[in-house]
Amino acid sequence: MSKWDKLLMRIYTLSKDLRFEELRKVLENYGYKMHSPRNGSSHYTFRKTGCRPITIPKHEPIKKIYVELVKQVVESEAEHHENME
């Protein structure tokens, strides 16, 4: 199993030890662009044309709710990929 597959599996199982950089990697792989916070905030916003923006605070550990948001993106992209075939 590749590192990418292992990372996706950790997201599907809502692992409690995911880091911000791992979620960032997944979102950017699916075409989201990261926008840095302003005024000293720790909340980063990821945007993709045609999709709702996702805001994730850069805290460790990442709370489950933010992992669930990324999981929804992964599932949506997998479904979209299946429909393309």
C-alpha positions as CSV (number, residue, x, y, z in Angstrom):
1,M,0.0,0.0,0.0
2,S,1.4,3.4,-1.0
3,K,1.9,6.3,1.4
4,W,-0.9,8.1,-0.4
5,D,-3.3,5.2,0.1
6,K,-2.3,5.0,3.8
7,L,-3.0,8.7,4.2
8,L,-6.4,8.3,2.6
9,M,-7.1,5.3,4.9
10,R,-6.3,7.4,7.9
11,I,-8.7,10.1,6.7
12,Y,-11.4,7.5,6.1
13,T,-11.0,6.1,9.6
14,L,-11.0,9.7,11.1
15,S,-7.6,9.1,12.7
16,K,-6.9,11.4,15.7
17,D,-3.2,11.8,14.8
18,L,-3.4,13.6,11.5
19,R,-1.4,16.8,11.0
20,F,-2.3,20.0,9.3
21,E,0.3,19.4,6.6
22,E,-1.2,16.0,5.7
23,L,-4.7,17.5,5.3
24,R,-3.1,20.3,3.2
25,K,-1.4,17.8,1.0
26,V,-4.7,16.0,0.3
27,L,-6.7,19.2,-0.4
28,E,-4.0,20.6,-2.7
29,N,-3.9,17.3,-4.6
30,Y,-7.6,17.7,-5.3
31,G,-7.1,21.2,-6.7
32,Y,-7.7,23.3,-3.6
33,K,-5.6,26.4,-3.2
34,M,-4.5,27.4,0.3
35,H,-5.0,31.1,1.4
36,S,-3.0,32.3,4.4
37,P,-4.8,33.9,7.3
38,R,-4.7,37.6,8.0
39,N,-4.0,39.5,11.2
40,G,-2.3,36.7,13.0
41,S,-5.1,34.2,12.7
42,S,-4.2,30.5,12.6
43,H,-7.2,29.6,10.3
44,Y,-6.2,28.7,6.7
45,T,-8.8,28.7,4.0
46,F,-8.7,26.2,1.1
47,R,-10.7,27.2,-2.1
48,K,-11.5,25.5,-5.3
49,T,-13.7,26.9,-8.1
50,G,-17.2,25.4,-7.8
51,C,-16.7,24.1,-4.3
52,R,-17.4,25.5,-0.8
53,P,-14.3,26.9,0.9
54,I,-12.9,24.8,3.8
55,T,-11.3,26.6,6.7
56,I,-8.9,24.6,8.9
57,P,-7.0,26.0,11.9
58,K,-3.3,25.1,12.1
59,H,-3.4,23.5,15.5
60,E,-2.1,20.1,16.5
61,P,-3.8,17.7,16.8
62,I,-6.4,18.5,14.2
63,K,-9.9,18.2,15.5
64,K,-12.2,15.5,14.2
65,I,-14.6,17.9,12.5
66,Y,-11.9,19.2,10.2
67,V,-10.8,15.6,9.3
68,E,-14.5,14.9,8.5
69,L,-14.6,17.9,6.1
70,V,-11.5,16.6,4.2
71,K,-13.1,13.1,4.2
72,Q,-16.1,14.5,2.4
73,V,-13.8,16.1,-0.2
74,V,-12.0,12.7,-0.7
75,E,-15.3,10.9,-1.0
76,S,-16.7,13.5,-3.4
77,E,-13.6,13.3,-5.6
78,A,-13.7,9.5,-5.6
79,E,-17.4,9.6,-6.7
80,H,-16.7,12.2,-9.4
81,H,-13.8,10.0,-10.7
82,E,-16.1,6.9,-10.8
83,N,-18.7,8.9,-12.8
84,M,-16.0,9.9,-15.3
85,E,-15.2,6.3,-16.2
